[in-house]
């Protein structure tokens, strides 16, 4: 049971690092409308970015606009 909690903590810890980097640097590359977004907006999407970090990292690496599928 402890390994599940450890895995979840690792997932969210790494996700938080990816999310912070993405929100600081990668957001305008993936979604040009997010280039001028406020700190409040970025704070609101931080938990989702941390949880879904593999998707965020994949789209960031591809550099695909958010509407391209």
HUQUI-V17793 format. One record per pair of residues at least 6 apart in sequence whose C-alpha atoms are under 6 Angstrom apart, sorted by sequence separation. I is the first residue (numbers start at 0). J is the second residue. D is the distance in Angstrom with one decimal. If there is no record, write none. Layout:
BEGIN
i,j,d
I,J,D
I,J,D
END
This chain:
BEGIN
i,j,d
27,33,5.5
27,34,4.4
18,48,5.2
29,59,6.0
18,49,5.1
29,62,5.6
15,49,4.7
29,63,5.7
30,64,5.6
14,49,4.1
29,64,4.9
30,65,5.5
29,65,5.9
14,52,5.1
END
